[in-house]
């Protein structure tokens, strides 16, 4: 992925021809130091998800356009 992350899950090809995260999936940044598992829309976290940080702390809840609600 161009943002130095790994992703496993659903996706689609956007109008510009690039793959985007869309549906349910899991992404990891900084070699697993930050993990998000949940719903995606238009390449952003949208819907129910779980964000887990390196220290084990978690946010469980809603995301909208990539931001915690």
VENHUVEN-V305397 format. One record per residue. N is the residue number from 1. RES is the residue in one letter. OMEGA is omega in whole degrees, -180 to 180 (none if undefined). BURIAL is + if it has 24 or more other ideal C-beta (glycine too) atoms within 12 Angstrom, else -. Layout:
# VENHUVEN-V305397
N | RES | OMEGA | BURIAL
N | RES | OMEGA | BURIAL
This chain:
# VENHUVEN-V305397
1 | X | -177 | -
2 | X | -179 | -
3 | X | 177 | -
4 | X | 177 | -
5 | X | 171 | -
6 | X | -176 | -
7 | X | 174 | +
8 | X | 178 | -
9 | X | -178 | +
10 | X | 177 | -
11 | X | 179 | -
12 | X | 176 | -
13 | X | -179 | -
14 | X | -179 | -
15 | X | 179 | -
16 | X | 178 | -
17 | X | -179 | -
18 | X | 175 | -
19 | X | 173 | -
20 | X | 178 | +
21 | X | -178 | +
22 | X | -175 | -
23 | X | 180 | -
24 | X | 179 | -
25 | X | 180 | +
26 | X | 177 | +
27 | X | 176 | +
28 | X | 176 | +
29 | X | 178 | -
30 | X | 177 | -
31 | X | 176 | -
32 | X | 180 | -
33 | X | 176 | -
34 | X | -178 | +
35 | X | 173 | +
36 | X | 175 | +
37 | X | -179 | +
38 | X | -174 | +
39 | X | 180 | +
40 | X | 172 | +
41 | X | 179 | +
42 | X | 174 | -
43 | X | 179 | +
44 | X | 174 | -
45 | X | -179 | +
46 | X | -179 | +
47 | X | -178 | +
48 | X | 179 | -
49 | X | 178 | +
50 | X | 175 | +
51 | X | -179 | +
52 | X | 179 | -
53 | X | -177 | -
54 | X | -179 | -
55 | X | 178 | -
56 | X | 179 | -
57 | X | -176 | -
58 | X | 165 | -
59 | X | 177 | -
60 | X | -179 | -
61 | X | -175 | -
62 | X | 174 | -
63 | X | 175 | +
64 | X | -178 | -
65 | X | 175 | -
66 | X | -178 | -
67 | X | 176 | -
68 | X | 180 | -
69 | X | none | -
